[in-house]
Amino acid sequence: MKKLAASFLAVVLLLGILTACGGKSTKETASSEKGGGDGYEDATIRLAYNLPQDHHISVGIEKFAKEVTEKSGGKVKIQVYPAGQLLSDKEMNQSILTGGVEMGLNSSTLWASTVPSMGIFDVPYVFPNYEAAGKALSGEMGDKLRSAMEEKGAKVLLFADYGYAQFVNNKKPLKKPEDFNGLKIRSIGDIPSELIKAYGASPVFMGGGEVYMALQRHTVDGATSGTTAMVQRKYDEVVKYLTINNYAYLEFILAVNKGYWDKLPEKTQKLISDTAAETEQWIREQAKSEDEKTAKELEEKGMEVYVVPENELQAWKDAAKPVYDVFLKQSGELGKELLDLAEHIK
């Protein structure tokens, strides 16, 4: 009887051990399938941006951060600081380059002061449609811009398509370049300032968060931006006229400090790069529909919208010619190469 009891106890213990082992195996498998963090080293990466959180680029960036964290099983944590909580757009680039923040999103326009070739996106009428911009960034142009950024100490993780830039003002409908004469227009960078001057107005540089108050107080007569930001920053409350001429295809750059990037394990680099590529494509798909939706929304909210007819665009392009010379002077041979590449993808 004692032998039988002992044998029974041995069987029970053996089953318990096998069940425990099996449970552990199942748990490990499930964890692995979810991206359990196997092989990833702990890392906490701060990511700052200034756009409103409901902007389509912001939604994409938040999605990117969440997916990297989840795919690494929480090992690679990307902590997001949205809407200027950590850095203003004016402070962002220097902070990325010095390692003050590991990762940040900022406009190509603001990067152009450090990497002049980034001004290509502000040169008027270079990208005639959304498809042309996508082809350029997926090809040789994108490669050349990434290399130029790395030379300065920042690695481009993705190009985020913002959409086309337009003009708003409080004085009158802007139906031809001559209508800009005498106006003060908020600018977003050097090349847009040159365009504003070429059209006869005075550029006033200021960050995105300052524009609403400036328009409200008539510190400026108008501004340039994309309609997506105009909706989110409630321009319809403080400005009357919107002119749609699609003069520049704005990009935002998600960049990481190059020195920090080079020290990350290869597995972590691949995870971030792959997720960034997926996010870039997702954002690109949103740009056109968001432009169309927000332009209509501004009109519905009471803004008077003027769309420059296709057969009148040449006058706008002709008046903008001096801006090309400024861009080439600033960006040199690389700028010329980029303009040539853009010409061939139209």
URNORWO-V77443 format. One record per residue. N is the residue number from 1. SS is DSSP state (hx for helix, st for strand, lp for the rest). PHI is phi in degrees with one decimal (999 if undefined). D_CENTER is the distance of its C-alpha to the mean C-alpha in Angstrom with 2 decimals. Layout:
# URNORWO-V77443
n-><N & N>
ss-><SS & SS>
phi-><PHI & PHI>
d_center-><D_CENTER & D_CENTER>
This chain:
# URNORWO-V77443
n-><1 & 2 & 3 & 4 & 5 & 6 & 7 & 8 & 9 & 10 & 11 & 12 & 13 & 14 & 15 & 16 & 17 & 18 & 19 & 20 & 21 & 22 & 23 & 24 & 25 & 26 & 27 & 28 & 29 & 30 & 31 & 32 & 33 & 34 & 35 & 36 & 37 & 38 & 39 & 40 & 41 & 42 & 43 & 44 & 45 & 46 & 47 & 48 & 49 & 50 & 51 & 52 & 53 & 54 & 55 & 56 & 57 & 58 & 59 & 60 & 61 & 62 & 63 & 64 & 65 & 66 & 67 & 68 & 69 & 70 & 71 & 72 & 73 & 74 & 75 & 76 & 77 & 78 & 79 & 80 & 81 & 82 & 83 & 84 & 85 & 86 & 87 & 88 & 89 & 90 & 91 & 92 & 93 & 94 & 95 & 96 & 97 & 98 & 99 & 100 & 101 & 102 & 103 & 104 & 105 & 106 & 107 & 108 & 109 & 110 & 111 & 112 & 113 & 114 & 115 & 116 & 117 & 118 & 119 & 120 & 121 & 122 & 123 & 124 & 125 & 126 & 127 & 128 & 129 & 130 & 131 & 132 & 133 & 134 & 135 & 136 & 137 & 138 & 139 & 140 & 141 & 142 & 143 & 144 & 145 & 146 & 147 & 148 & 149 & 150 & 151 & 152 & 153 & 154 & 155 & 156 & 157 & 158 & 159 & 160 & 161 & 162 & 163 & 164 & 165 & 166 & 167 & 168 & 169 & 170 & 171 & 172 & 173 & 174 & 175 & 176 & 177 & 178 & 179 & 180 & 181 & 182 & 183 & 184 & 185 & 186 & 187 & 188 & 189 & 190 & 191 & 192 & 193 & 194 & 195 & 196 & 197 & 198 & 199 & 200 & 201 & 202 & 203 & 204 & 205 & 206 & 207 & 208 & 209 & 210 & 211 & 212 & 213 & 214 & 215 & 216 & 217 & 218 & 219 & 220 & 221 & 222 & 223 & 224 & 225 & 226 & 227 & 228 & 229 & 230 & 231 & 232 & 233 & 234 & 235 & 236 & 237 & 238 & 239 & 240 & 241 & 242 & 243 & 244 & 245 & 246 & 247 & 248 & 249 & 250 & 251 & 252 & 253 & 254 & 255 & 256 & 257 & 258 & 259 & 260 & 261 & 262 & 263 & 264 & 265 & 266 & 267 & 268 & 269 & 270 & 271 & 272 & 273 & 274 & 275 & 276 & 277 & 278 & 279 & 280 & 281 & 282 & 283 & 284 & 285 & 286 & 287 & 288 & 289 & 290 & 291 & 292 & 293 & 294 & 295 & 296 & 297 & 298 & 299 & 300 & 301 & 302 & 303 & 304 & 305 & 306 & 307 & 308 & 309 & 310 & 311 & 312 & 313 & 314 & 315 & 316 & 317 & 318 & 319 & 320 & 321 & 322 & 323 & 324 & 325 & 326 & 327 & 328 & 329 & 330 & 331 & 332 & 333 & 334 & 335 & 336 & 337 & 338 & 339 & 340 & 341 & 342 & 343 & 344 & 345 & 346>
ss-><lp & hx & hx & hx & hx & hx & hx & hx & hx & hx & hx & hx & hx & hx & hx & hx & hx & hx & hx & hx & hx & hx & hx & hx & hx & hx & hx & hx & hx & hx & hx & hx & hx & lp & lp & lp & lp & lp & lp & lp & lp & lp & st & st & st & st & st & st & lp & lp & lp & lp & lp & lp & lp & hx & hx & hx & hx & hx & hx & hx & hx & hx & hx & hx & hx & hx & hx & hx & hx & lp & lp & lp & lp & st & st & st & st & st & st & lp & lp & lp & lp & lp & lp & lp & hx & hx & hx & hx & hx & hx & hx & hx & hx & hx & lp & lp & lp & lp & st & st & st & st & st & hx & hx & hx & hx & lp & lp & lp & lp & hx & hx & hx & hx & hx & hx & lp & lp & lp & lp & lp & lp & lp & lp & hx & hx & hx & hx & hx & hx & hx & hx & hx & lp & hx & hx & hx & hx & hx & hx & hx & hx & hx & hx & hx & hx & hx & lp & st & st & st & st & st & st & st & st & st & st & st & st & st & st & st & st & lp & lp & lp & lp & lp & lp & lp & hx & hx & hx & hx & lp & lp & lp & st & st & st & st & lp & lp & hx & hx & hx & hx & hx & hx & hx & hx & hx & lp & lp & lp & st & st & st & st & lp & lp & hx & hx & hx & hx & hx & hx & hx & hx & hx & lp & lp & lp & lp & lp & st & st & st & st & st & hx & hx & hx & hx & hx & hx & lp & lp & hx & hx & hx & lp & lp & lp & st & st & st & st & st & st & st & st & st & st & st & st & st & st & st & st & st & hx & hx & hx & hx & hx & hx & lp & lp & hx & hx & hx & hx & hx & hx & hx & hx & hx & hx & hx & hx & hx & hx & hx & hx & hx & hx & hx & hx & hx & hx & hx & hx & hx & hx & hx & hx & hx & hx & hx & hx & hx & hx & hx & lp & lp & lp & st & st & st & st & lp & lp & hx & hx & hx & hx & hx & hx & hx & hx & hx & hx & lp & hx & hx & hx & hx & hx & hx & hx & hx & hx & hx & hx & hx & hx & hx & hx & hx & hx & hx & hx & hx & hx & hx & hx & hx & lp & lp>
phi-><999 & -63.0 & -64.6 & -65.3 & -64.0 & -64.6 & -64.5 & -63.0 & -62.8 & -63.8 & -64.6 & -61.7 & -62.7 & -63.4 & -63.3 & -62.8 & -64.5 & -63.3 & -64.5 & -62.2 & -64.1 & -63.6 & -62.2 & -64.3 & -63.0 & -62.6 & -64.2 & -66.0 & -63.4 & -61.2 & -62.7 & -65.2 & -63.4 & -82.9 & 92.0 & -74.1 & 94.1 & -59.0 & 86.2 & -90.2 & -90.8 & -59.9 & -153.0 & -120.2 & -116.3 & -87.3 & -126.8 & -114.1 & -151.0 & -117.5 & -66.3 & -57.9 & -67.3 & -95.5 & -67.8 & -62.4 & -68.1 & -61.1 & -59.9 & -64.7 & -67.4 & -62.8 & -63.2 & -57.2 & -62.6 & -64.9 & -69.0 & -61.3 & -62.8 & -69.3 & -64.6 & -92.1 & 64.8 & 85.3 & -72.6 & -101.3 & -95.2 & -106.1 & -93.1 & -96.6 & -118.1 & -87.9 & 50.5 & 76.2 & -62.4 & -103.5 & -143.0 & -79.5 & -64.6 & -71.7 & -90.5 & -58.0 & -63.0 & -63.0 & -65.9 & -65.4 & -67.2 & -92.7 & 85.0 & -62.6 & -135.6 & -73.1 & -142.4 & -157.4 & -114.5 & -151.5 & -72.4 & -62.0 & -59.8 & -74.0 & -69.1 & -63.6 & -70.7 & -100.8 & -122.4 & -52.5 & -63.8 & -65.2 & -68.8 & -54.8 & -73.8 & -98.2 & -65.3 & -61.2 & 64.5 & -73.0 & -108.5 & -74.2 & -157.2 & -63.3 & -65.6 & -63.0 & -64.0 & -62.3 & -63.1 & -62.5 & -74.8 & -85.5 & -119.0 & -64.0 & -60.8 & -59.4 & -62.5 & -66.0 & -69.0 & -62.8 & -63.1 & -63.2 & -67.8 & -64.8 & -62.1 & -91.1 & 110.6 & -131.2 & -99.2 & -77.6 & -92.0 & -161.6 & -97.3 & -105.6 & -69.9 & -84.7 & 115.0 & -83.0 & -90.0 & -132.6 & -121.4 & -126.5 & -161.6 & -105.9 & -93.1 & -168.3 & -64.4 & -96.8 & -103.9 & -155.4 & -53.6 & -62.3 & -68.8 & -79.1 & -52.1 & 85.2 & -83.6 & -106.5 & -118.3 & -62.9 & -108.3 & -115.7 & 167.8 & -63.8 & -65.6 & -58.4 & -64.2 & -65.1 & -66.4 & -59.3 & -67.7 & -61.9 & -85.9 & 100.1 & -104.3 & -106.0 & -80.1 & -129.6 & -82.9 & -160.1 & -71.2 & -58.4 & -72.5 & -95.8 & -70.1 & -55.4 & -65.5 & -64.6 & -69.1 & -63.2 & -91.6 & 62.1 & -65.7 & -126.7 & -87.5 & -162.7 & -158.0 & -120.3 & -173.6 & -90.0 & -66.0 & -61.8 & -71.3 & -59.6 & -66.4 & -69.2 & -94.3 & 59.2 & -59.2 & -60.4 & -78.9 & -129.6 & -145.1 & -107.8 & -110.2 & -122.4 & -112.0 & -104.0 & -130.5 & 48.2 & -76.9 & -144.7 & -98.9 & -77.9 & -122.7 & -112.5 & -114.3 & -90.9 & -125.6 & -127.4 & -56.5 & -63.3 & -62.6 & -65.1 & -58.8 & -63.2 & -89.4 & -72.0 & -59.7 & -56.8 & -63.0 & -69.1 & -59.1 & -65.2 & -59.5 & -66.4 & -63.4 & -64.2 & -67.5 & -63.6 & -62.7 & -64.6 & -67.6 & -57.6 & -65.9 & -61.8 & -63.8 & -59.4 & -69.1 & -84.5 & -56.4 & -64.1 & -64.8 & -69.7 & -58.3 & -64.8 & -65.1 & -74.7 & -62.7 & -65.8 & -63.7 & -63.5 & -65.6 & -64.6 & -87.2 & 111.2 & -76.1 & -86.7 & -105.7 & -119.3 & -99.5 & -65.5 & -63.0 & -55.2 & -75.9 & -107.7 & -65.8 & -60.1 & -63.8 & -67.5 & -67.1 & -62.2 & -68.0 & -90.2 & -54.0 & -57.8 & -66.8 & -60.9 & -64.0 & -64.8 & -60.4 & -65.9 & -64.7 & -77.1 & -103.1 & 66.5 & -62.2 & -63.5 & -60.7 & -64.0 & -60.9 & -67.4 & -63.8 & -63.1 & -63.7 & -62.7 & -61.8 & -83.7 & -102.4 & -68.7>
d_center-><77.08 & 75.38 & 74.26 & 72.79 & 70.90 & 69.56 & 68.42 & 66.69 & 64.90 & 63.75 & 62.31 & 60.45 & 58.96 & 57.94 & 56.23 & 54.38 & 53.12 & 52.04 & 50.27 & 48.44 & 47.36 & 46.31 & 44.31 & 42.49 & 41.73 & 40.38 & 38.17 & 36.83 & 36.17 & 34.26 & 32.20 & 31.46 & 30.49 & 27.93 & 26.50 & 28.98 & 27.70 & 30.45 & 29.95 & 26.87 & 27.38 & 26.40 & 23.18 & 21.27 & 17.73 & 16.14 & 12.40 & 11.47 & 8.88 & 10.02 & 8.86 & 11.84 & 12.31 & 13.15 & 10.08 & 9.29 & 5.69 & 7.80 & 10.47 & 8.90 & 8.11 & 11.62 & 13.00 & 11.97 & 13.67 & 16.59 & 17.26 & 17.40 & 19.74 & 21.82 & 22.18 & 23.44 & 25.87 & 24.47 & 25.09 & 21.51 & 20.21 & 16.62 & 17.05 & 14.17 & 14.52 & 12.61 & 12.86 & 14.08 & 16.81 & 16.82 & 15.41 & 14.75 & 12.03 & 15.09 & 16.06 & 12.94 & 13.23 & 16.96 & 16.86 & 14.84 & 17.28 & 20.30 & 19.52 & 19.59 & 16.70 & 16.06 & 12.32 & 9.50 & 5.90 & 6.34 & 6.48 & 8.34 & 11.10 & 11.81 & 11.78 & 14.31 & 16.94 & 17.08 & 16.30 & 17.72 & 16.87 & 13.15 & 14.75 & 15.34 & 12.55 & 14.50 & 17.86 & 19.31 & 19.81 & 18.81 & 17.01 & 19.55 & 17.91 & 15.05 & 17.09 & 17.54 & 13.89 & 13.65 & 16.90 & 15.99 & 13.03 & 15.23 & 18.08 & 19.50 & 16.98 & 14.23 & 16.96 & 18.00 & 14.69 & 14.37 & 17.98 & 17.61 & 15.05 & 17.44 & 20.30 & 18.93 & 18.43 & 14.83 & 13.98 & 10.77 & 10.26 & 7.70 & 5.99 & 3.58 & 6.11 & 6.32 & 10.00 & 12.87 & 13.88 & 17.33 & 20.05 & 21.91 & 25.11 & 28.21 & 30.94 & 31.25 & 29.65 & 28.02 & 29.58 & 30.00 & 28.84 & 32.08 & 31.18 & 28.78 & 31.83 & 32.28 & 29.15 & 26.89 & 23.23 & 20.33 & 18.17 & 14.70 & 15.88 & 18.73 & 18.45 & 17.87 & 20.83 & 22.90 & 22.35 & 23.40 & 26.44 & 27.25 & 27.48 & 29.81 & 27.88 & 27.13 & 23.56 & 22.89 & 19.88 & 18.55 & 15.64 & 14.12 & 16.45 & 19.46 & 19.38 & 21.17 & 24.09 & 24.33 & 24.66 & 27.04 & 29.18 & 29.08 & 27.91 & 25.93 & 26.93 & 23.56 & 19.85 & 17.07 & 13.80 & 12.50 & 14.93 & 12.64 & 12.38 & 16.00 & 17.16 & 15.64 & 16.89 & 20.16 & 20.64 & 23.41 & 25.54 & 25.68 & 25.30 & 27.27 & 26.25 & 23.19 & 23.22 & 21.15 & 21.27 & 17.86 & 18.14 & 14.67 & 11.83 & 8.71 & 5.75 & 2.94 & 4.80 & 6.06 & 9.58 & 13.01 & 16.20 & 18.16 & 21.47 & 20.44 & 19.01 & 22.26 & 24.33 & 22.82 & 25.16 & 24.52 & 24.47 & 21.66 & 19.64 & 20.25 & 19.29 & 15.87 & 15.31 & 16.67 & 14.71 & 11.36 & 12.72 & 13.68 & 10.41 & 8.75 & 11.78 & 11.74 & 8.45 & 9.91 & 13.09 & 12.03 & 10.77 & 14.39 & 16.15 & 14.03 & 14.68 & 18.31 & 18.76 & 17.52 & 19.51 & 22.51 & 22.05 & 22.14 & 25.27 & 26.82 & 26.36 & 28.43 & 26.37 & 28.10 & 25.87 & 26.79 & 25.37 & 26.41 & 28.68 & 28.03 & 31.37 & 30.52 & 27.20 & 29.19 & 30.38 & 26.86 & 26.07 & 29.37 & 28.83 & 25.48 & 27.16 & 27.56 & 23.80 & 23.97 & 26.64 & 24.69 & 21.71 & 24.27 & 26.10 & 23.09 & 21.71 & 25.10 & 25.88 & 22.42 & 21.24 & 24.21 & 23.45 & 19.93 & 21.52 & 24.22 & 21.94 & 20.14 & 23.65 & 24.75 & 22.11 & 22.81>
